[in-house]
Amino acid sequence: MISVILSILKLILIILACIIGLILLILCLIFFVPIRYEADGVFNDKILAKGRISWLFRIFNLKVAYINEEVKVKFTIFGITFYPKDSRADNTKSRDRDDEQGLTTKNEPRTRVRKESNKETNKEAKSESITKAPKLAKKDPIKKSTSTSNLVKGSRPNTRINTDEPRNTKKGIVSLLIEKLKLIMDLIVKVLNIIKSILIRIYNFLLQIEVDEESKDNKFNKIRRFLKDNKLGIKAVTRAIKDLLGHIRPRKLKGDIEFGADNPATTGHILGLLSIFYGFYHKSIKIIPNFEEKILKGQVYFKGRIRLFTIAIIVIKLVCNKNFRSLWNNFNVLKEEL
């Protein structure tokens, strides 16, 4: 009886050990195997862009493509497409077509024999018609000549080729790209205006606060005291953000871009906005402004990885920092006082 109980306990412990081992393995895969991303884009007359996010040796694979002004998304696990679901039906249809083609190839010898017999009968019919044709040809030779002349005249206008279509398409694509850049510039300007309005409101709010020399417990003094007392906590937060951005940023970055707008002033504005981020791309991306033509062409490629283990370490270091915890507590106290 005791041996039976011990054997049951042994089996239970083995099952528990297997479950714990599987959980640890899954956690190690999640934290240590990086999520990889890469993207490639070419824009000359048309925009072609492809991107991929993969994890666990591309077992989980997400593909995004922008082709002919259409966005296509595909998600696969072990090579099996789970999104879009219509792709499975398309695969079955293609298989059915292949099967039909295979059946036709099997029945080809019979069809060849039938075709050869039909050709022989057609030859006999043509030989009989040729013997009758000379009698009819003598009666109306003028009609044939007129009909052939009309055919020649009618075929002349169709020989012209519209060479203006590709030029118009190129101009239209370039204008669309420049319009999109203008929209992006307008969005940036709107964001800057919003930030400016927020700063003006803060400034007006601070001006409205009455600063008394005797009372040091007003709002302005509290905020100023909070910023002075928590400098180390703010430094810890900024350091953590820098580490996070340094880990997420792409490891490989290559590109060549040439752009130009209708007005040279707009190209100058775009170049000025791009120069803000010059420290990030000066070694890997070449930007060539063109002040004479309306043009946008080039290619961009970037690749990187994100490991959850490093992100977890950055977050744990920030949470365990005494200065950050004091910053958090003081911030909650300040909220209640204001």
C-alpha positions in Angstrom: 0.0 0.0 0.0 2.8 2.4 0.9 4.6 1.6 -2.4 1.5 2.4 -4.4 1.2 5.8 -2.6 4.9 6.6 -3.2 4.6 5.7 -6.9 1.6 8.0 -7.2 3.5 10.8 -5.5 6.4 10.2 -7.7 4.3 10.5 -10.9 2.7 13.7 -9.5 6.1 15.2 -8.8 7.3 14.3 -12.3 4.3 15.9 -13.9 4.8 19.1 -11.8 8.5 19.2 -12.7 7.6 18.9 -16.4 5.0 21.7 -16.1 7.5 24.0 -14.2 10.2 23.2 -16.8 7.8 24.1 -19.7 6.8 27.4 -18.0 10.5 28.3 -17.4 11.4 27.4 -21.0 8.5 29.6 -22.3 9.6 32.5 -20.0 13.2 32.2 -21.2 12.1 32.2 -24.9 9.9 35.3 -24.3 12.6 37.3 -22.4 15.8 36.2 -24.2 14.8 35.6 -27.8 14.6 39.0 -29.5 11.8 40.4 -31.6 13.4 41.3 -35.0 12.1 43.9 -37.4 13.2 45.1 -40.8 11.9 47.3 -43.6 12.8 48.3 -47.1 11.3 51.1 -49.2 11.9 52.3 -52.8 10.2 55.4 -54.2 11.0 56.6 -57.7 7.8 56.7 -59.8 5.9 54.4 -57.4 6.2 53.8 -53.7 7.1 50.2 -52.9 7.6 49.3 -49.2 7.9 46.0 -47.4 8.3 45.3 -43.7 8.6 42.3 -41.4 8.3 41.6 -37.7 9.4 38.1 -36.6 10.0 36.2 -33.4 11.4 32.8 -32.4 13.3 32.1 -35.6 10.5 33.4 -37.8 8.0 30.9 -36.4 5.8 33.9 -35.7 6.0 36.2 -38.8 4.1 39.4 -39.6 4.6 40.9 -43.1 3.4 44.3 -44.2 3.6 45.5 -47.8 2.6 48.7 -49.6 2.3 48.0 -53.3 0.2 50.0 -55.9 -1.3 52.2 -53.1 -2.6 49.2 -51.2 -1.6 47.9 -47.8 -1.3 44.1 -47.5 -0.8 42.3 -44.2 0.0 38.7 -43.7 0.5 36.8 -40.4 1.9 33.3 -40.3 2.7 30.7 -37.6 4.9 27.8 -38.8 4.3 28.9 -42.3 0.5 28.6 -42.0 -1.4 31.8 -42.8 -3.8 32.9 -40.1 -4.5 36.4 -41.5 -5.9 37.1 -44.1 -8.2 34.0 -44.1 -9.0 34.4 -47.8 -5.5 33.2 -48.7 -6.4 29.7 -47.7 -9.3 29.7 -50.2 -7.1 31.1 -52.9 -4.6 28.3 -52.3 -7.3 25.7 -52.6 -8.5 27.3 -55.8 -5.0 27.3 -57.3 -4.6 23.6 -56.3 -7.9 22.9 -58.1 -6.7 24.7 -61.2 -3.5 22.7 -61.1 -5.5 19.5 -60.9 -7.6 20.5 -63.8 -4.4 21.2 -65.8 -3.1 17.8 -64.9 -6.3 16.1 -66.2 -6.1 18.0 -69.5 -2.5 16.9 -70.0 -3.6 13.3 -69.5 -6.3 13.6 -72.2 -4.0 15.4 -74.7 -3.3 12.4 -77.0 -7.1 12.0 -77.7 -7.6 15.6 -78.5 -4.5 15.6 -80.8 -6.1 12.8 -82.9 -9.4 14.7 -83.2 -7.6 18.0 -84.1 -5.6 16.2 -86.9 -8.8 14.7 -88.4 -10.5 18.1 -88.3 -7.5 19.6 -90.1 -7.7 17.1 -92.9 -11.5 17.8 -93.4 -10.8 21.6 -93.5 -8.1 21.1 -96.1 -10.5 19.2 -98.4 -13.1 22.0 -98.0 -10.5 24.7 -98.8 -9.4 22.9 -102.0 -13.1 22.8 -103.2 -13.6 26.5 -102.4 -10.4 27.4 -104.3 -11.7 25.8 -107.5 -14.9 27.9 -107.3 -13.1 31.1 -106.4 -11.6 32.2 -109.8 -15.1 32.4 -111.4 -16.3 34.9 -108.7 -13.0 36.9 -108.7 -13.5 37.9 -112.3 -16.8 39.6 -111.6 -15.9 42.1 -108.8 -12.2 42.9 -108.8 -12.9 46.6 -108.1 -14.8 45.9 -104.8 -11.8 44.0 -103.4 -9.4 46.8 -104.3 -11.7 49.4 -102.7 -12.1 47.3 -99.5 -8.3 46.8 -99.2 -7.8 50.5 -99.6 -10.4 51.3 -96.9 -8.7 48.8 -94.6 -5.3 50.5 -95.1 -6.9 53.9 -94.6 -8.7 52.8 -91.4 -5.5 51.3 -90.0 -3.4 54.5 -90.1 -5.0 56.4 -87.2 -4.5 53.5 -84.8 -0.7 53.5 -85.4 -0.2 56.5 -83.2 1.0 55.8 -79.7 0.2 58.0 -76.7 3.7 58.9 -75.3 2.3 61.5 -72.9 0.7 58.9 -70.5 3.9 57.8 -68.7 5.0 61.4 -68.3 1.7 62.4 -66.8 1.8 59.4 -64.4 5.3 60.3 -63.2 4.2 63.9 -62.6 1.1 62.7 -60.7 3.1 60.4 -58.4 5.7 63.1 -57.7 3.0 65.6 -56.9 1.3 63.1 -54.6 4.5 62.5 -52.7 5.2 66.2 -52.3 1.6 66.7 -51.1 2.1 64.0 -48.5 5.3 65.8 -47.3 3.4 69.0 -47.1 0.8 67.3 -45.0 3.5 66.0 -42.7 5.0 69.5 -42.4 1.6 70.9 -41.6 1.1 68.3 -38.9 4.5 69.2 -37.4 3.6 72.9 -37.4 0.3 72.1 -35.7 2.1 70.1 -33.0 4.5 72.9 -32.5 1.7 75.4 -32.2 -0.1 73.2 -29.7 3.1 73.0 -27.6 3.5 76.8 -27.9 -0.1 77.3 -26.7 0.4 75.0 -23.8 3.6 76.8 -22.7 1.8 80.2 -23.0 -1.0 78.9 -20.8 1.5 77.7 -18.2 3.2 81.0 -18.3 -0.1 82.9 -17.9 -1.1 80.5 -15.1 2.2 81.2 -13.3 1.7 85.0 -13.8 -1.8 84.8 -12.3 -0.4 83.2 -9.1 0.2 85.8 -6.4 3.7 85.5 -5.0 3.8 86.7 -1.4 7.1 87.3 0.2 5.8 86.2 3.6 3.9 83.0 2.5 6.1 80.3 1.0 3.4 77.8 0.6 1.8 79.0 -2.7 1.7 76.9 -5.8 4.7 78.4 -7.6 7.0 77.9 -4.7 5.8 74.3 -4.3 6.5 73.4 -7.9 9.9 75.1 -7.8 10.7 73.3 -4.6 9.6 70.0 -6.1 11.9 70.4 -9.1 14.9 71.4 -6.9 14.4 68.6 -4.4 13.9 65.8 -7.1 16.8 66.6 -9.5 18.3 63.1 -9.0 15.0 61.4 -9.7 14.4 63.4 -12.9 18.0 62.4 -14.0 17.2 58.7 -13.4 14.0 58.9 -15.5 15.9 60.7 -18.4 18.7 58.1 -18.2 16.1 55.2 -18.4 14.4 56.8 -21.5 17.8 57.2 -23.2 18.7 53.5 -22.5 15.3 52.4 -23.8 15.5 54.4 -27.1 19.1 53.2 -27.5 18.0 49.6 -27.3 15.0 50.0 -29.6 16.8 52.0 -32.3 17.7 50.2 -35.6 21.1 48.5 -35.7 21.5 48.9 -39.5 20.3 52.0 -41.4 21.0 52.8 -45.0 19.4 55.2 -47.5 19.7 57.7 -50.3 17.0 60.4 -50.7 16.7 63.1 -53.3 13.8 65.5 -53.0 12.6 68.8 -54.5 9.4 70.8 -54.5 7.7 73.3 -56.8 8.9 76.2 -54.8 12.6 76.3 -53.6 11.3 77.8 -50.3 9.4 74.7 -49.4 12.4 72.5 -50.1 14.4 74.8 -47.8 11.7 74.4 -45.0 11.8 70.6 -45.4 15.6 70.6 -45.3 15.5 72.7 -42.1 13.1 70.3 -40.4 15.2 67.3 -41.4 18.4 69.0 -40.1 16.9 68.8 -36.6 17.5 65.0 -36.7 20.9 65.2 -38.4 22.7 63.7 -35.5 20.8 60.4 -35.9 21.2 59.8 -39.6 24.3 61.7 -40.8 26.4 58.5 -41.0 23.9 56.2 -42.8 21.5 58.3 -44.8 22.3 60.8 -47.6 19.8 63.5 -48.2 20.2 65.5 -51.5 18.0 68.6 -51.9 17.1 69.6 -55.4 16.0 73.3 -55.8 15.4 73.1 -59.6 13.1 70.1 -60.1 10.0 68.7 -58.5 11.3 65.2 -57.6 11.3 62.6 -54.9 13.3 59.4 -55.3 15.5 57.1 -53.3 15.6 54.0 -51.1 15.7 53.3 -47.3 16.5 50.1 -45.4 16.7 49.6 -41.7 16.9 46.6 -39.4 16.9 46.1 -35.6 15.8 43.9 -32.7 14.0 44.3 -29.3 14.8 42.1 -26.4 12.3 42.1 -23.6 14.9 41.0 -21.0 16.9 44.3 -21.5 13.7 46.3 -21.3 12.7 44.5 -18.1 16.2 45.3 -16.6 15.8 49.0 -17.5 12.4 49.1 -15.8 13.5 47.2 -12.7 16.6 49.5 -12.3 14.3 52.5 -12.5 11.8 51.1 -10.0 14.5 50.1 -7.5 16.2 53.5 -7.6 15.6 55.4 -4.3 15.6 58.8 -6.1 12.8 57.6 -8.5 10.7 56.3 -5.6 11.1 59.6 -3.7 10.2 61.5 -6.9 7.0 59.4 -7.3 6.0 59.9 -3.7 6.6 63.6 -3.9 4.7 63.9 -7.1 1.6 62.3 -5.5 1.9 64.7 -2.6 2.2 67.6 -4.9 -0.9 66.6 -6.9 -2.9 66.5 -3.7 -1.7 69.9 -2.6 -2.3 71.6 -5.9 
